[in-house]
Amino acid sequence: MKHEQSNTYFSQAKQVIPGGVNSPVRAFTSVGCNPLFIEKSAGSRIYDADNQSYIDYVGSWGPMILGHCHPKVVEAIQNAASCGASFGAPTYKEIELANLVCEAYPNIEKVRMVSSGTEATMSAIRLARGCTGRDKILKFNGCYHGHADSLLVKAGSGAATFGVPTSPGIPAEVAKYTLTATYNDLVDVKSIVALNKDEIACIILEPIAGNMGCVPPATGFLQGLRDLCTAEGIVLIVDEVMTGFRVAYGGAQERFNVRGDLVCLGKIIGGGLPVGAFGGKKELMDQLSPEGGVYQAGTLSGNPLAMSAGIATLKLLKEEGFYQQIEEKSAFLEAGLALTSDTEAFSRYFRSMLDSGINLAPSQFEAGFMSIAHSQEDLEQTIEAAARALTGL
């Protein structure tokens, strides 16, 4: 496919936007081509600036579980916009979405809305430090929790794509408070905790790692972390920005029956608009300002458009059989694909799939995302395109 208009736009963008993009992986650097500029979307498809159609498995990196432009979500956003885009004041929609979140997660008794997943994880860590009086945190190599200073240490996703384990601009004095362990290695975690006795405020993790490939937790790993944190007075933060309302209505914690002290959410709860959230038991959440001393604020937190989109989305996800359909579609596609870890080959594979009208994440370290809008024809077309692409590698 020719991407003349996208290439023109990218040249213009590089003059006024660093790297031509507002988030690094979008630059397509690791796959050896220029990014697509998207004009519109519908259902399982996106359309670029040259009006070429692609079956989309990026889904805005996760939130479009209903597909693009679901009529009920669009209607909810339009109705909200007709009343005002932002007030900087409370609205009832914040209560409605908070209730839906708390109903889905029994370990969330109170929830604070924010504007991004990064803001959610950053705020949850501050709260954990404030509640424990400890400074150190423990995260896992390859897990990505946003670009806050204390979290951009041995991260996955975009950082791995560019071969950068951390980032310039993070003071050594900040980074030294972040301990890193090996994902799925409980012995490693216990050793680090023992060496830092009574100094670790929280352990934060993706319950299913999604930024170094898709890596599920080993049997007993999550429960082992839960038991360790309980015994050591450490706050367990489960980052479900990606997995929340996707792997099950109650997220990975429902699926694996292990509950964190604090939970971070995002992506789906905004229905495609910028939203994040963090929540947990009342005794922790009540330490937040204005009730407690741990400060966190945001002018656009609880934005009425985002709340409306999230409410409409979560209500649709509650319909019977929704997640079974997602599982069946994903299993069918997975059975038809056979990929191995080879970044150079992936680059060629990615470009071949794009030429066949299939939009994948432009990084081998990223998970793909299924939506309810993907049809059997979409899946079969994807498998056929993959077979052609793999033959040419």
ZIBELNOR-V249319 format. One record per residue. N is the residue number from 1. RES is the residue in three letters. PHI is phi in radians with two decimals (NA if undefined). BURIAL is + if it has 9 or more other C-alpha atoms within 8 Angstrom, else -. D_FIRST is the distance of its C-alpha to the first C-alpha in whole Angstrom. Layout:
N;RES;PHI;BURIAL;D_FIRST + N;RES;PHI;BURIAL;D_FIRST
//
This chain:
1;MET;NA;-;0 + 2;LYS;-1.62;-;4 + 3;HIS;-2.20;+;6 + 4;GLU;-1.06;-;9 + 5;GLN;-1.20;-;12 + 6;SER;-1.07;+;11 + 7;ASN;-1.10;+;12 + 8;THR;-1.11;-;15 + 9;TYR;-1.08;+;16 + 10;PHE;-1.13;+;16 + 11;SER;-1.06;+;18 + 12;GLN;-1.16;+;21 + 13;ALA;-1.09;+;21 + 14;LYS;-1.13;+;22 + 15;GLN;-1.35;-;25 + 16;VAL;-2.24;-;27 + 17;ILE;-2.26;+;26 + 18;PRO;-0.96;-;26 + 19;GLY;1.24;-;23 + 20;GLY;1.43;+;21 + 21;VAL;-2.43;+;22 + 22;ASN;-1.78;-;24 + 23;SER;-2.71;-;24 + 24;PRO;-0.98;-;23 + 25;VAL;-1.10;+;21 + 26;ARG;-1.11;+;19 + 27;ALA;-1.26;+;18 + 28;PHE;1.15;+;16 + 29;THR;-0.98;-;18 + 30;SER;-1.33;+;19 + 31;VAL;-1.94;+;16 + 32;GLY;1.24;-;15 + 33;CYS;-2.65;-;12 + 34;ASN;-1.47;+;12 + 35;PRO;-1.27;+;13 + 36;LEU;-1.45;+;11 + 37;PHE;-1.76;+;14 + 38;ILE;-1.69;-;15 + 39;GLU;-1.76;+;16 + 40;LYS;-2.81;-;18 + 41;SER;-2.68;+;18 + 42;ALA;-2.89;+;20 + 43;GLY;1.05;+;22 + 44;SER;-1.59;+;19 + 45;ARG;-2.10;+;16 + 46;ILE;-2.10;+;15 + 47;TYR;-2.26;+;13 + 48;ASP;-1.52;+;11 + 49;ALA;-1.17;+;12 + 50;ASP;-1.69;+;10 + 51;ASN;1.08;-;11 + 52;GLN;-1.69;-;8 + 53;SER;-1.72;+;10 + 54;TYR;-2.39;+;11 + 55;ILE;-1.27;+;14 + 56;ASP;-1.78;+;16 + 57;TYR;-1.98;+;18 + 58;VAL;-1.67;+;19 + 59;GLY;0.98;+;21 + 60;SER;0.98;-;22 + 61;TRP;1.13;+;23 + 62;GLY;2.26;+;26 + 63;PRO;-1.26;+;27 + 64;MET;-1.51;+;25 + 65;ILE;-1.18;+;27 + 66;LEU;-1.54;+;27 + 67;GLY;1.59;+;24 + 68;HIS;-1.42;+;23 + 69;CYS;0.98;+;25 + 70;HIS;-1.06;+;28 + 71;PRO;-0.95;-;30 + 72;LYS;-1.26;-;33 + 73;VAL;-1.26;+;32 + 74;VAL;-1.04;+;30 + 75;GLU;-1.09;-;34 + 76;ALA;-1.09;+;36 + 77;ILE;-1.16;+;34 + 78;GLN;-1.09;-;34 + 79;ASN;-1.11;-;38 + 80;ALA;-1.16;+;38 + 81;ALA;-1.11;+;37 + 82;SER;-1.19;-;39 + 83;CYS;-1.76;-;42 + 84;GLY;2.34;-;41 + 85;ALA;-1.45;+;38 + 86;SER;-2.88;-;41 + 87;PHE;-2.12;-;44 + 88;GLY;1.11;-;45 + 89;ALA;-2.58;-;48 + 90;PRO;-1.15;-;48 + 91;THR;-2.35;-;47 + 92;TYR;-1.15;-;47 + 93;LYS;-1.05;+;44 + 94;GLU;-1.09;+;44 + 95;ILE;-1.16;-;47 + 96;GLU;-1.09;+;45 + 97;LEU;-1.18;+;42 + 98;ALA;-1.04;+;44 + 99;ASN;-1.11;-;46 + 100;LEU;-1.09;+;43 + 101;VAL;-1.12;+;42 + 102;CYS;-1.15;+;46 + 103;GLU;-1.16;-;46 + 104;ALA;-1.36;-;43 + 105;TYR;-2.12;+;45 + 106;PRO;-1.12;-;49 + 107;ASN;-1.52;+;49 + 108;ILE;-1.84;+;47 + 109;GLU;-1.67;+;50 + 110;LYS;-2.44;+;49 + 111;VAL;-2.40;+;46 + 112;ARG;-1.96;-;45 + 113;MET;-1.41;+;41 + 114;VAL;-2.33;+;39 + 115;SER;-1.93;+;36 + 116;SER;-2.81;+;34 + 117;GLY;-1.12;+;34 + 118;THR;-1.02;+;35 + 119;GLU;-1.13;+;38 + 120;ALA;-1.15;+;39 + 121;THR;-1.19;+;39 + 122;MET;-1.03;+;41 + 123;SER;-1.26;+;44 + 124;ALA;-1.11;+;44 + 125;ILE;-1.16;+;45 + 126;ARG;-1.04;+;47 + 127;LEU;-1.13;+;49 + 128;ALA;-1.09;+;50 + 129;ARG;-1.14;+;51 + 130;GLY;-1.14;+;53 + 131;CYS;-1.35;-;55 + 132;THR;-1.70;+;56 + 133;GLY;1.27;-;57 + 134;ARG;-1.92;+;55 + 135;ASP;-1.84;+;52 + 136;LYS;-1.41;+;50 + 137;ILE;-2.24;+;47 + 138;LEU;-2.17;+;45 + 139;LYS;-2.21;+;42 + 140;PHE;-1.98;+;40 + 141;ASN;-0.95;+;37 + 142;GLY;1.58;+;34 + 143;CYS;-1.50;+;34 + 144;TYR;-1.91;+;33 + 145;HIS;-2.18;+;35 + 146;GLY;1.76;+;33 + 147;HIS;-1.86;-;34 + 148;ALA;-1.12;-;38 + 149;ASP;-0.91;+;40 + 150;SER;-1.26;+;42 + 151;LEU;-1.85;+;39 + 152;LEU;-1.54;+;36 + 153;VAL;-2.24;+;38 + 154;LYS;0.88;+;36 + 155;ALA;-1.51;+;34 + 156;GLY;-1.74;+;31 + 157;SER;0.97;+;27 + 158;GLY;-1.04;+;26 + 159;ALA;-1.10;+;29 + 160;ALA;-1.20;+;28 + 161;THR;-0.99;+;25 + 162;PHE;-1.65;-;26 + 163;GLY;1.21;-;29 + 164;VAL;-1.99;-;32 + 165;PRO;-1.30;+;34 + 166;THR;-2.57;+;36 + 167;SER;-2.58;-;35 + 168;PRO;-1.03;-;37 + 169;GLY;1.70;-;39 + 170;ILE;-1.76;+;41 + 171;PRO;-1.07;-;45 + 172;ALA;-1.01;-;46 + 173;GLU;-1.15;-;49 + 174;VAL;-1.44;+;46 + 175;ALA;-1.09;+;44 + 176;LYS;-1.17;-;48 + 177;TYR;-1.53;+;48 + 178;THR;-1.82;+;45 + 179;LEU;-1.66;+;46 + 180;THR;-2.16;+;43 + 181;ALA;-2.20;+;43 + 182;THR;-1.53;+;41 + 183;TYR;-1.08;-;40 + 184;ASN;1.24;-;42 + 185;ASP;-2.03;+;44 + 186;LEU;-1.18;+;47 + 187;VAL;-1.10;-;50 + 188;ASP;-1.08;+;48 + 189;VAL;-1.09;+;48 + 190;LYS;-1.07;+;52 + 191;SER;-1.12;-;53 + 192;ILE;-1.15;+;51 + 193;VAL;-1.10;+;53 + 194;ALA;-1.12;-;56 + 195;LEU;-1.29;-;56 + 196;ASN;-2.17;-;55 + 197;LYS;-0.93;-;58 + 198;ASP;1.08;-;58 + 199;GLU;-2.03;-;55 + 200;ILE;-1.66;+;52 + 201;ALA;-1.33;+;51 + 202;CYS;-2.69;+;48 + 203;ILE;-1.97;+;46 + 204;ILE;-2.07;+;42 + 205;LEU;-2.70;+;40 + 206;GLU;-1.45;+;37 + 207;PRO;-1.12;+;38 + 208;ILE;-2.17;+;35 + 209;ALA;-1.13;+;33 + 210;GLY;-2.20;+;30 + 211;ASN;-2.14;+;29 + 212;MET;-2.40;+;29 + 213;GLY;1.53;+;28 + 214;CYS;-1.82;+;29 + 215;VAL;-2.07;-;33 + 216;PRO;-1.31;-;36 + 217;PRO;-1.25;+;39 + 218;ALA;-1.17;-;42 + 219;THR;-0.97;-;45 + 220;GLY;1.53;-;47 + 221;PHE;-1.15;+;45 + 222;LEU;-1.13;+;45 + 223;GLN;-1.13;-;48 + 224;GLY;-1.09;+;50 + 225;LEU;-1.14;+;48 + 226;ARG;-1.05;+;50 + 227;ASP;-1.13;-;53 + 228;LEU;-1.12;+;53 + 229;CYS;-1.12;+;52 + 230;THR;-1.08;+;55 + 231;ALA;-1.20;-;57 + 232;GLU;-1.78;-;57 + 233;GLY;1.18;-;56 + 234;ILE;-1.75;+;52 + 235;VAL;-1.39;+;50 + 236;LEU;-1.61;+;47 + 237;ILE;-1.83;+;44 + 238;VAL;-1.74;+;41 + 239;ASP;-1.51;+;38 + 240;GLU;-1.86;+;36 + 241;VAL;-0.99;+;34 + 242;MET;-1.56;+;31 + 243;THR;-1.54;+;33 + 244;GLY;-1.07;+;35 + 245;PHE;1.10;+;35 + 246;ARG;-1.93;+;32 + 247;VAL;-1.36;+;34 + 248;ALA;-2.95;+;37 + 249;TYR;-1.06;+;38 + 250;GLY;-1.65;+;40 + 251;GLY;1.25;+;38 + 252;ALA;-1.15;+;38 + 253;GLN;-1.18;+;42 + 254;GLU;-1.19;+;43 + 255;ARG;-1.14;+;41 + 256;PHE;-1.81;-;43 + 257;ASN;0.97;-;46 + 258;VAL;-2.27;+;46 + 259;ARG;-1.97;-;47 + 260;GLY;-1.46;+;46 + 261;ASP;-1.34;+;49 + 262;LEU;-2.24;+;46 + 263;VAL;-2.24;+;43 + 264;CYS;-1.89;+;39 + 265;LEU;-2.27;+;37 + 266;GLY;-3.10;+;34 + 267;LYS;0.85;+;30 + 268;ILE;-1.13;+;31 + 269;ILE;-1.23;+;35 + 270;GLY;-1.88;+;33 + 271;GLY;0.98;+;31 + 272;GLY;1.85;+;28 + 273;LEU;-1.70;+;30 + 274;PRO;-1.21;+;31 + 275;VAL;-2.57;+;34 + 276;GLY;-2.44;+;36 + 277;ALA;-2.80;+;40 + 278;PHE;-2.45;+;42 + 279;GLY;-2.71;+;45 + 280;GLY;3.08;+;48 + 281;LYS;-1.16;+;52 + 282;LYS;-1.01;-;54 + 283;GLU;-1.09;-;56 + 284;LEU;-1.46;+;53 + 285;MET;-1.14;+;51 + 286;ASP;-1.28;+;55 + 287;GLN;-1.46;+;55 + 288;LEU;-1.37;+;52 + 289;SER;-1.10;+;53 + 290;PRO;-1.60;-;55 + 291;GLU;-1.34;-;57 + 292;GLY;-2.05;-;56 + 293;GLY;-1.68;-;56 + 294;VAL;-1.45;+;52 + 295;TYR;-1.51;-;51 + 296;GLN;-2.76;-;47 + 297;ALA;-2.69;-;46 + 298;GLY;-2.97;-;43 + 299;THR;-1.02;-;43 + 300;LEU;-1.68;+;40 + 301;SER;-1.07;+;41 + 302;GLY;1.30;+;41 + 303;ASN;-0.91;+;39 + 304;PRO;-1.11;+;40 + 305;LEU;-1.16;+;36 + 306;ALA;-1.15;+;35 + 307;MET;-1.09;+;38 + 308;SER;-1.12;+;37 + 309;ALA;-1.11;+;34 + 310;GLY;-1.15;+;35 + 311;ILE;-1.06;+;38 + 312;ALA;-1.06;+;36 + 313;THR;-1.15;+;34 + 314;LEU;-1.12;+;37 + 315;LYS;-1.12;-;38 + 316;LEU;-1.23;-;36 + 317;LEU;-1.19;+;35 + 318;LYS;-1.37;-;39 + 319;GLU;-1.14;-;39 + 320;GLU;-1.04;-;40 + 321;GLY;1.49;-;37 + 322;PHE;-1.04;+;34 + 323;TYR;-1.24;+;34 + 324;GLN;-1.11;-;35 + 325;GLN;-1.13;+;32 + 326;ILE;-1.06;+;30 + 327;GLU;-1.08;-;31 + 328;GLU;-1.14;-;31 + 329;LYS;-1.08;+;27 + 330;SER;-1.13;+;27 + 331;ALA;-1.12;-;29 + 332;PHE;-1.10;+;27 + 333;LEU;-1.16;+;24 + 334;GLU;-1.07;-;25 + 335;ALA;-1.13;-;27 + 336;GLY;-1.60;-;24 + 337;LEU;-2.01;+;22 + 338;ALA;-2.52;-;24 + 339;LEU;-2.05;-;23 + 340;THR;-2.15;-;25 + 341;SER;-1.47;-;26 + 342;ASP;-2.68;-;24 + 343;THR;-1.14;-;22 + 344;GLU;-1.20;-;21 + 345;ALA;-1.14;-;19 + 346;PHE;-1.08;+;18 + 347;SER;-1.02;+;16 + 348;ARG;-1.19;+;14 + 349;TYR;-1.08;+;14 + 350;PHE;-1.04;+;13 + 351;ARG;-1.15;+;10 + 352;SER;-1.14;+;10 + 353;MET;-1.14;+;10 + 354;LEU;-1.10;+;8 + 355;ASP;-1.13;-;5 + 356;SER;-1.61;-;8 + 357;GLY;1.46;+;8 + 358;ILE;-2.07;+;11 + 359;ASN;-1.73;+;13 + 360;LEU;-1.88;+;15 + 361;ALA;-1.11;+;18 + 362;PRO;-1.42;+;17 + 363;SER;-2.82;+;20 + 364;GLN;-1.25;+;22 + 365;PHE;-1.52;+;25 + 366;GLU;-1.69;+;24 + 367;ALA;-1.35;+;24 + 368;GLY;-1.70;+;22 + 369;PHE;-2.32;+;23 + 370;MET;-1.60;+;24 + 371;SER;-2.18;+;25 + 372;ILE;-1.18;+;27 + 373;ALA;-1.42;-;24 + 374;HIS;-1.19;+;22 + 375;SER;-1.60;-;23 + 376;GLN;-1.04;-;24 + 377;GLU;-1.10;-;21 + 378;ASP;-1.03;+;18 + 379;LEU;-1.13;+;20 + 380;GLU;-1.15;+;20 + 381;GLN;-1.11;-;16 + 382;THR;-1.13;+;16 + 383;ILE;-1.12;+;19 + 384;GLU;-1.11;-;17 + 385;ALA;-1.13;+;14 + 386;ALA;-1.13;+;16 + 387;ALA;-1.08;+;18 + 388;ARG;-1.13;-;15 + 389;ALA;-1.14;+;14 + 390;LEU;-1.22;-;18 + 391;THR;-1.11;-;19 + 392;GLY;-1.50;-;17 + 393;LEU;-1.34;-;18
//
